[in-house]
Amino acid sequence: MRFHACYFDAVADGTKTLTVRWNEGHRTGPALAYFENTEHGTLPVEVASVMVKRLDELGPEDLDLTRSGGLDRYIANLHDHYPTMPADANGEIVRFRRTAADI
């Protein structure tokens, strides 16, 4: 799974366990997290679940968001990352956890 370099520490320490993707086709099981434009190595992760949901039907509870306005910011960040993604696109809510280094 590809991540922006700013997420390395959060994935490494296990605090980032959810991501939303568009047109990437993730599935459950072992995977490697790699970080764009950085010299950080890959990190082993286990994809626990992938739920497909229309982005215009997402609620804060789908993304474990608790702050006011968090969903709007999250969706705006997705559109920055996927500029051609339509507002009614199906997104993949990918839940994962950091695993041991020997996958």
N, C-alpha and C positions, 0 to 999 in steps of 0.2 A: 504494500500500500504506500502510495506516495503522499508525503506531507511537506508542508512549508517548513523551512529550517527552524522557524521560531517555535515549533512544537516539539523539538527534540527533547528538552528537559522534561516536559509534561508526559510524553510517551515513555521516556526512560524511567521516570519515577512512579509511573502508574496512575497519575492523576488525570490524564486524558484517556478516556475509554470509549469515546463516541465520536463519530465523524459522519458527515452527510456527503454523499457522492452522487454524481450524475453521469450516466452512461459509462460506468467503469466495470460493472458486472462482478462485484465481489461475492464470495460465498464463504460459508463457515469452514473452519479448519485452520491449520497452521499457515502463517504468512510471515513475510518480512516487511517491516516498516523502513522506508528509506526517505531521506530528507534532501529536498531540492537545493541546489546551489550551496552545498556545504561539504566539508570534509568528514562529517560524522559518518560512522559506519552504519550498517543496518542494525535493526533491533528485531528480535523474534517476538511475534505476537500470535495470539489465538483469536480468530474471529468467532465470537460466540453466537452472533445473530446478524441477520440482514433483513430489515423490514422495508418494503417498498411502499412509499406513500406519496401522493401528489403534494408538491411543495405548497400549493395554495390551500391545502387542507391541514397542514402541520399546526400543532398547538405547542405551547411551551413545554407541556408535560412529555411530548414525544422526544424532546431533546434535553430533558432534565434541567430546563432553564427556570430560574426563580426570580431574576431581576426584571423589573418593569422595562419594557422595550427590548428585552434580550432577543426575542424571536425576530423582530424587525432587523436588528443588527446582524443576526446570524444569516438571515436570508440575503441581506445586502452584501455580506461577505461572500456568500455563495455566488451571487451574480458577478462579483468582482473576479472570482476565480474561474467561473464558467460564463463568460460574457454572452454567449449565444444561447444559453439555457432559457427556455420559455418559462413564464411565471407559473404555468400549470404542468410543468415537467414532473415526471416521477423521479423522486430522489430515493437513494438507498441510505437508510439509517443503519450504519454499521457500528455494532458494539463489539469491542475487543478488549483484551487484557494482555499485558506484558507477560512473556513466558521466559523460561530458561533459554540459555544461549545454544542449546544443542538440538535444534530442530533440523 
